[in-house]
Amino acid sequence: MTEEFENNFLSSWCDECDEQGFYFVENTEIPHWIVHKTCGWEALSAWCENCGMGCAFPINSRERPKKWKCSSCKETRDIPKELYEQSVDLHLETDLPHNVRERLKISDQPFSLFAQVSSLVGVFAIVVGISLIGFEVKTEWNWWLIAIGAFLLVIGFIVGKIHVRKYLSKQRFDN
């Protein structure tokens, strides 16, 4: 692992590539000029001391903006002059070495087809179950509809719970 990847990491979205990326810095609370060298996208990463929010927003370094405005508290802050002396590289998830991806807990596997289908089955079962339970009980037939509805509702929640557990166990980052 190179020395750069051993620093603290922050994430940023590359607007040009429309993908998630990461940059690695020693101090996450000072502003950084982020550049994705593949496409040339640039952003300012800054931390607002007033409200405690971090943000990254696109900039044009040729214009050398001197101030930035916090999107949360709307306070305007100065950008240090030395910010534009050295950029920080943005690395897309797919460009990171495997050992770095492992350190960041980024899964190499997309959601499986089973997980996607089980989510749809779970939601469908919950909707059908709720709609069947809503019938008025006038005959024995309606009791069967209510029982089937309750059964589908339980199945829907079980499938949903399994899916949520799998999703949570594959969270991308440990916070």
N, C-alpha and C positions, 0 to 999 in steps of 0.2 A: 504494500500500500504506500503510495507516495505521501510525502509530508503534508501536502495540501488537504488530502482526504482525512487526515487525523484531526483537523480543526473541528469546531462546532459547525453544525450545518443548519441552514434555513432553506425553505422551499420558496419557489417563485414560479409563476406561470409564464411561459414564453408565448407572447401574443402572436408572433410571426409563425412559429411552428405549431401552435395550439397544443402544447404538451407541458406536463409538469417537469420542472427542473430543480436542481439543488445547487447551492453554492456554499463554499466552506470558508469560514473566517474565524479568526481568533476571538474578536470582540463583536458580539451580535448587537450591542447597544449603540454603536456609532454608525453613521451613514456609510453606505458602500455604493460604488458605481458598478453595477452588474452588467456584463456583456456576454451574450451568447455568440461565440465566434463563428458558429456554423451559419447563422442567418443574419447576424449583425444587430439583433434586437438589444436595446439598452434599457436599463431601469435604474431608478434610485431606490435603494433599500434604506429605510430610516426607522428610528425608534422615537416615539413621542414621550418625553419625560413627563409631560403634563397629565396625559390620560393613560399611559402605560401600553399603548397600542403600537404594534409594528406594522409597517406597510411597505409595499413595493409598487411603484408606478412608473410607467414608461417615460423616458426623457430622451431628448436629443442632445448628446454631449457636445455637439458643435455649437449649440446655443449657450452652453455653460450656465444653466439656471443657477441663481445665487440663493434662492429661497424655495422652500417646499411647504405645503399646507397639509396638515393632518386631516385625514378624511373623517376622523371620529370627532375630535373636539374643535376642528376648524382653526386651530392656532397656527400661525405662520412661523416657521423656523428658518434659521440660516443654514446654508450648505457650506461646509468648510472648503476653502480654496484648494487645499491639497487633495480633495476627493478625486478630482479628475486626473491626478498624476499616475494612479495605478488602478486598473480595473480588476474586478473579481470575475472569474470565469463561471458561467452558468453551465451546468452539465445536465442533460436530459436523463431521465431514469434509464432509458435504453442504452445510453452511452457509458454508464458507470460500470466499473469492473465488478465482477460477481461478489468479491469479498466486501466491497463497499456497500453494495446493495444488501448484502446479508447484515452488515453492521446497522444499516438504516431500517432493517426489517421490511424491505420491499419484496413482495412476492414476485417470483418469476412466472407464476401461473395466474392467468386471468380467471374470472369466475367460471366454474365448470358449467356445462350445459345442464347437468343434474341440478345444480344450485339454482339456475335461472328457471328451469321447469318446475322445480319444487316450490319456488316462490309463487309462481303463477297458480299452481294447484292449490297451495295454501290459501291464497287470497280468494280464489274461486270457491273453495269449500266454505270459507267463512261467509262470503256473500250469500251463497245458496242456503247455507245453514240458517242464517239470520232471517232470510226471506221465508223459509219454510216454517220456522218457529212462529212467525207472525200470523199464521192462519188461525181463525176462530175454531175452537173445538166443538163441532156439532155431531160428528159421526166418529165411528171407530177408525175410518180411513184417515181422518185428520190426525188422529193420535199417531198413526204410522208416519205421516208426513213430519209431525213434530219430532218424533224419535229419530227419523233420518236426518232432519235438520240439525238436531243436537249432536248426532254422531258426526256429521260433516263439519260442524263447528269445532268439535274437539279435534278432529283430524287436521283441520286447517290450522288450529293453534299449535298442534304438535309439529306439523311440517314447518310452520313459521318459526317456532322456537329452535328447531334443529338448524334451520337456515341462518337465523340470527347468531346462534352459537358459533357456527362455522365462520360466519363473517367476522365476528368479534375476535375469534382466535387467529384470524389472518390480518389483523389490523396492521397498518403500514408502519406505525411509529409507536414506541413506548413513551407515554407521557407521564 
